[in-house]
């Protein structure tokens, strides 16, 4: 069983082959072709009116704002057409990202951004094309319902395939950059949520752990100070207990610091840090890191915490007898593979933090793949983009432990 996390849009539902029999999908396609004419007329009238009014009044101060308003309205027209195609044709096209204001904002910045909006202009072009196409499809479909009944499903499928191409070509986000912006906006939300969750975890660990111990320590030392003269033996015992509390508080602070960013990762790199993580796993783990240089600190940190959480899952859930971690660079990607011979059955929705790992990797253009059949073994592969470390940062991590 393989699970993937990607930021790519969903593919359209696969179309069944056209048949002589009329099924629900064929009737939806017929309805779409018949509605093409009224929608085409409405869109054509709107586009001609908006462009004629805006262009005709460009010699006045209201011409360009009217044209900009027409382009904003075209975006709404495009949204309606995408919804119609999604409902009747099963075409899933991403909504374009909100228009960005250029020129530092303000009235003129918004006006210029709107006038340069490629989504609005392509929707206007779509509205012009749709009128003659709507007349053709309406006429062919209406006549076909009476004289082409046996082969009409095949004719309808051909006509709606042209409709699908128009929607994908003219009503989709502007280009690859536009789609990339939409993905990054989604990923930014994941990063913000993850950072907020990490801050809450650190605050909770400090409040419930080291802070509580330090408060108890301060109270114990206060009582010991009061008893120092009247009962030195009891005071000495209380100081001894306080010393033990100090050790426990320091250990909890070290564990918390390791969870934020371990010193060994900063000082010695990914190989040594992963070996340290593997030594705390309840299963024997072989770590192999083959990296010509150290990646950027952010990528190195994500790789470390990914392996750390996966090895925790191996300890808690896998029932494995052995495991391995391999890290290497392939072109401009950092690849991580964690293997164990446990019982398998790992899934993104299994409640072991896999979905969170997939989201974190996806937020930085990463990939997370699970191959874990029931009965095992489990192989989890993670990919991260490789970014070089700054020139003054320590480099070099290569070896096997």
C-alpha positions in Angstrom: 0.0 0.0 0.0 1.5 3.4 -1.0 0.5 6.8 0.2 1.7 10.0 -1.3 1.5 13.6 -0.2 1.7 16.1 -3.0 0.4 19.7 -3.6 -0.7 18.9 -7.2 -4.4 19.5 -8.1 -6.7 16.5 -8.4 -7.1 14.9 -11.8 -10.5 15.0 -13.4 -12.7 12.0 -12.9 -12.0 9.5 -15.7 -14.7 9.6 -18.3 -16.5 6.4 -19.2 -16.6 5.6 -22.9 -19.6 7.0 -24.8 -22.3 4.4 -25.3 -25.5 4.1 -27.3 -27.4 3.9 -24.0 -28.2 7.3 -22.4 -26.8 7.4 -18.8 -26.7 10.2 -16.3 -23.4 11.6 -17.5 -24.7 11.8 -21.1 -27.7 13.7 -20.0 -25.5 16.1 -18.0 -23.4 16.7 -21.1 -26.5 17.3 -23.2 -27.7 19.8 -20.6 -24.4 21.6 -20.7 -24.5 21.9 -24.5 -28.0 23.3 -24.4 -27.1 25.8 -21.8 -24.1 27.0 -23.8 -26.4 29.3 -25.9 -27.9 31.4 -23.1 -24.6 31.5 -21.2 -22.8 32.4 -24.4 -25.2 35.2 -25.2 -24.9 36.6 -21.6 -21.1 36.4 -21.6 -20.8 38.0 -25.1 -23.1 40.8 -24.2 -21.3 41.5 -21.0 -17.8 41.3 -22.7 -18.8 43.6 -25.6 -20.6 46.1 -23.3 -17.7 46.2 -20.7 -15.0 46.6 -23.3 -16.9 49.1 -25.5 -17.9 51.2 -22.6 -14.4 51.2 -21.0 -12.5 51.7 -24.2 -14.9 54.3 -25.5 -14.6 56.4 -22.4 -10.8 56.1 -22.0 -10.5 59.8 -23.1 -12.3 60.6 -19.8 -11.3 59.9 -16.2 -13.9 57.2 -15.8 -12.9 55.0 -18.8 -10.1 53.0 -17.3 -11.9 52.5 -13.9 -14.9 51.2 -15.9 -12.7 48.9 -17.9 -11.1 47.6 -14.6 -14.6 47.0 -13.2 -15.4 45.0 -16.3 -12.4 42.8 -15.8 -13.3 42.2 -12.2 -16.8 41.2 -13.3 -15.2 38.8 -15.9 -13.5 37.0 -13.0 -17.0 36.3 -11.6 -18.2 35.2 -15.0 -15.2 32.8 -15.1 -16.0 31.4 -11.7 -19.6 30.7 -12.8 -18.4 28.9 -15.9 -15.9 26.8 -13.9 -18.7 25.8 -11.5 -20.9 24.8 -14.5 -18.1 22.8 -16.1 -17.4 21.1 -12.7 -21.0 20.2 -12.1 -22.0 19.1 -15.6 -18.7 18.0 -17.2 -16.7 16.8 -14.2 -13.9 19.2 -15.1 -11.9 20.3 -12.0 -10.0 23.5 -12.6 -8.3 25.3 -9.8 -9.6 28.8 -8.9 -7.1 31.5 -9.8 -5.4 33.1 -6.8 -6.7 36.5 -5.7 -5.4 39.4 -7.8 -2.2 41.0 -6.4 -1.9 44.7 -6.1 1.2 46.2 -7.8 2.8 49.5 -7.4 2.6 49.7 -3.6 -1.2 49.6 -3.3 -3.5 52.6 -3.4 -6.1 53.4 -6.0 -3.7 53.6 -9.0 -1.9 50.4 -7.9 -5.2 48.5 -7.8 -6.3 50.0 -11.1 -3.0 49.0 -12.8 -3.1 45.5 -11.3 -6.7 45.0 -12.5 -6.0 46.3 -16.0 -3.1 43.8 -16.3 -5.0 40.9 -14.9 -4.5 37.9 -17.3 -7.4 36.0 -15.7 -9.9 38.7 -16.5 -8.6 39.1 -20.1 -8.7 35.4 -20.8 -12.2 35.2 -19.5 -13.2 38.0 -21.9 -11.7 36.0 -24.7 -13.6 33.0 -23.5 -16.8 35.0 -23.6 -16.2 36.1 -27.2 -15.5 32.6 -28.4 -18.4 31.0 -26.6 -21.2 32.8 -28.5 -20.6 31.2 -31.9 -19.7 27.9 -30.2 -22.8 28.1 -28.1 -25.0 28.6 -31.2 -23.3 25.6 -32.9 -23.6 23.2 -30.0 -27.2 24.2 -29.2 -28.3 23.7 -32.8 -26.5 20.3 -33.2 -27.7 19.0 -29.8 -31.3 20.1 -30.3 -31.5 18.7 -33.8 -29.7 15.5 -32.7 -32.3 14.9 -30.1 -34.8 14.3 -32.9 -32.7 13.0 -35.9 -29.4 11.7 -34.4 -30.8 9.8 -31.5 -28.8 6.6 -31.9 -25.4 8.2 -32.2 -26.1 11.4 -30.2 -24.0 10.2 -27.2 -20.9 10.0 -29.4 -21.6 13.5 -30.9 -22.2 15.0 -27.5 -19.0 13.5 -26.1 -17.0 15.0 -29.0 -18.6 18.5 -28.5 -18.1 18.5 -24.7 -14.5 17.4 -25.1 -14.0 20.7 -26.9 -15.7 22.5 -24.1 -13.4 20.8 -21.6 -10.4 22.0 -23.6 -11.7 25.5 -23.6 -12.3 25.6 -19.9 -8.9 24.1 -19.1 -7.1 26.4 -21.6 -8.8 29.7 -20.8 -10.3 29.5 -17.4 -7.5 27.8 -15.5 -5.0 29.8 -13.4 -2.7 32.0 -15.5 0.2 29.7 -15.8 2.5 27.4 -13.8 3.5 30.4 -11.7 -0.1 31.1 -10.8 -0.7 27.5 -9.8 2.6 27.6 -7.8 1.4 30.7 -6.0 -1.9 28.9 -5.0 0.1 25.9 -3.7 2.5 28.1 -1.7 -0.5 30.0 -0.2 -1.9 26.6 1.0 1.6 25.5 2.2 2.0 28.8 4.1 -1.1 27.9 6.2 0.4 24.5 7.0 3.7 26.1 8.1 1.9 28.6 10.3 -0.2 26.0 12.0 2.8 23.7 12.6 4.8 26.6 14.1 1.9 27.5 16.4 1.5 23.9 17.5 5.2 23.6 18.2 5.1 26.8 20.3 2.2 25.5 22.3 4.0 22.2 22.9 7.1 24.0 24.1 5.1 26.3 26.4 3.2 23.3 27.8 6.4 21.3 28.3 8.0 24.2 30.1 4.9 24.9 32.3 4.3 21.3 33.2 7.9 20.1 33.5 10.9 22.3 34.3 8.9 25.2 35.5 6.9 23.2 38.0 10.1 21.5 39.3 11.9 24.9 39.7 8.9 26.2 41.7 9.0 23.2 43.9 12.8 23.6 44.2 12.5 27.2 45.3 9.9 26.3 47.9 12.1 23.4 49.2 15.1 25.6 49.5 13.1 28.2 51.3 12.0 25.6 53.9 15.5 24.4 54.2 16.7 27.9 54.9 14.2 28.2 57.7 15.2 24.9 59.3 19.0 25.5 58.8 19.6 26.7 62.4 16.9 24.8 64.3 17.2 21.4 62.6 20.4 21.2 60.5 19.9 17.5 59.7 16.4 18.1 58.3 17.7 21.1 56.3 20.6 19.0 54.9 18.0 16.3 53.8 15.9 18.9 52.1 18.9 20.4 50.3 19.8 16.9 49.1 16.3 16.5 47.8 16.5 19.9 46.1 19.8 18.8 44.5 18.0 15.8 43.0 15.2 18.1 41.7 17.8 20.4 40.1 19.2 17.4 38.2 15.8 16.4 37.0 15.0 19.9 35.9 18.2 20.2 34.0 17.5 16.8 32.2 14.1 18.0 31.2 15.5 21.3 29.9 18.1 19.3 27.9 15.3 17.1 26.5 13.3 20.1 25.6 16.3 21.8 23.9 17.0 18.7 22.0 13.4 18.7 20.7 13.8 22.3 19.6 17.1 22.0 17.9 19.8 19.6 19.1 23.3 20.9 19.6 24.8 17.9 18.0 23.0 18.8 14.7 24.4 22.3 14.7 27.9 21.3 15.7 28.5 18.0 13.9 25.8 17.7 11.2 23.1 15.3 10.1 25.1 12.0 10.3 26.1 12.5 14.0 22.6 13.8 14.9 20.9 10.8 13.3 23.2 8.4 15.0 22.3 10.0 18.3 18.6 9.6 17.5 19.2 6.0 16.5 20.9 5.2 19.8 17.8 6.1 21.7 15.6 3.9 19.6 14.5 0.6 21.2 15.3 -1.2 18.0 18.8 -1.6 16.6 19.2 0.9 13.8 21.9 1.2 11.2 22.4 4.8 10.0 24.1 5.5 6.6 24.6 9.1 5.6 26.3 9.8 2.2 26.3 13.6 1.7 29.0 15.5 -0.1 28.3 18.6 2.0 25.8 19.8 4.6 22.5 21.1 3.3 20.9 24.4 4.4 20.1 24.5 8.1 16.4 24.5 7.6 16.5 21.4 5.3 18.9 19.7 7.7 16.5 20.4 10.6 13.5 19.1 8.8 15.4 15.9 7.8 16.5 15.4 11.4 13.0 15.7 12.9 11.5 13.6 10.2 13.8 10.7 11.0 13.4 11.3 14.7 9.6 11.0 14.5 9.8 8.0 12.2 12.1 6.2 14.6 9.8 7.0 17.5 7.0 5.3 15.6 9.3 2.3 15.0 9.9 2.1 18.8 6.2 2.5 19.7 4.2 0.8 17.0 6.2 -1.4 14.6 7.2 -4.4 16.8 10.4 -4.5 14.6 13.6 -6.3 15.4 15.8 -4.1 13.2 15.7 -0.9 11.3 17.8 1.3 9.0 18.1 4.9 8.0 19.7 6.0 4.8 20.3 9.6 3.7 21.8 10.7 0.4 21.7 13.4 -2.2 20.4 12.8 -5.7 20.7 15.8 -8.0 18.9 18.7 -6.3 17.0 16.5 -3.8 17.9 15.2 -0.3 16.5 11.7 0.0 15.7 9.9 3.3 14.7 6.2 3.6 13.6 4.6 6.9 13.1 0.8 6.8 12.0 -1.6 9.5 11.0 -5.3 9.6 8.0 -4.8 11.8 4.3 -5.7 11.4 3.6 -3.0 8.7 0.2 -1.4 8.1 1.4 2.2 8.5 -0.9 4.7 6.9 -1.2 8.5 6.6 -4.5 8.3 8.5 -3.2 5.8 11.1 -2.9 8.3 14.0 0.9 8.0 14.3 1.8 11.5 13.0 2.3 10.4 9.4 -0.1 13.0 8.1 1.6 15.7 10.0 5.0 14.7 8.5 3.5 14.6 5.0 2.1 18.1 5.5 5.4 19.5 6.8 7.4 18.0 3.9 4.8 19.2 1.4 5.1 22.7 2.7 8.7 22.9 1.5 8.2 21.1 -1.8 8.9 17.7 -0.3 7.5 14.3 -0.9 6.4 11.6 1.6 5.8 8.0 0.4 4.7 5.1 2.6 5.1 1.5 1.5 3.9 -0.6 4.4 1.9 -3.8 3.5 0.2 -5.7 6.3 2.8 -8.0 7.8 5.7 -5.7 6.8 8.3 -4.7 6.1 7.8 -0.9 6.1 9.7 1.5 3.9 9.1 5.2 4.2 10.8 7.5 1.7 11.0 11.3 2.1 12.4 13.8 -0.3 13.4 17.4 0.4 14.7 20.0 -2.0 18.5 20.4 -1.6 19.7 23.9 -0.8 23.3 24.6 -0.2 24.5 25.8 3.1 26.0 29.3 3.4 29.8 29.5 2.8 30.7 30.2 6.4 28.7 27.3 7.8 30.4 24.1 8.8 30.3 21.4 6.2 31.0 17.7 5.6 29.1 14.8 6.9 29.9 11.5 5.4 30.0 8.0 6.9 28.3 5.0 8.3 27.5 4.1 11.9 
